[in-house]
Structures are given as structure tokens and as C-alpha cells.
Amino acid sequence: MSELKYKPRGLHFEEFEIGQELVTAARTITEADIVNFAGLSGDFNAIHTDAVYAAQDTFGQRVAHGLLVQAIATGLMVQSGVIEGTVLAFRELTAKFSLPVFIGDTIHVQASVVETKEFRRLGGGNVTIKYGVINHEGKTVQRGEWIMLIKSKM
């Protein structure tokens, strides 16, 4: 009988090319996501967790935490397989939160490689990815850059 063994499916540093593009799968933001993130982060701001308060506030309903959306976006990137098992470190990020994300909104990530920089002493190189988090209406709700250290083939 053959042994089944985990094999990372992510790209290695040398396989990333400037201009490569990726669109991830989509995911719907749920009330459970917001409640769980509030518990994990300690951010129980009423605009996230209090439906009555939020109904009378700026957006008229509860808003997902910006960092929750960011975390889900990076998770969608990992689930795509492109960096699964080959990312060594998430080194930097920039993010602009442009529009609110509500319970029931479905988001996905559109990403493109904009820079690569080899770091042999670290066993790979930085890959800079420009990303946008897009909602079900086609609107960009977050955007920025992720810089990740990706393993070399060697």
C-alpha cells in the first residue's frame, strides 16, 4: 500500500512572475464570523456587535471588522493553493479600508504579483502582491499590498 503524504501545492519563489494574476474563491461574511472575531480580538465595538446601536449609526447595520475582512482575505489567498506550504513569513502589509462589509456580503480577492526580490540567506525571496478585496457588487472594499517571504525550490 502506498503512503499518502502531504505535499505543499504552493508556488516557490522562482515560480512567481511579475504580472501574474489570481482570483480567489468567494466567501460570505456571517454574524458568527463577527462574533467570533470580536471574542478573539477583544474588539466589541458596538458598530460590530450591537444590532440596535448599529441600526442608528452611520451605516444603518452592523459592520464587519476591517481586520476580520483582512484575515479572511489572506485565508482565501492561502486556500487558493498559490502560497500553501511555501510561504515562510508574512512580512508586511498595507491596507486601505474603502467601503464597509456587512453580514451577508460575499467577498473574494483579486491579486497580482508586482515585485519579487531574492533573499538567498533566508531561503527564498519576497513576493509583493497587490490585492483588492471585492464584494458581490463588484466594489473594492479593501486594497493594498502584501509582502510575503516565499521558499526557494533549493
Secondary structure, 3 states (H helix, E strand, C coil): CCCCCCCCCCCCHHHCCCCCEEECCCEECCHHHHHHHHHHHCCCCHHHHCHHHHHCCCCCCCECCHHHHHHHHHHHHHHCCCCCCCEEEEEEEEEEECCCCECCCEEEEEEEEEEEEEEHHHCEEEEEEEEEEEECCCCEEEEEEEEEEEECCC
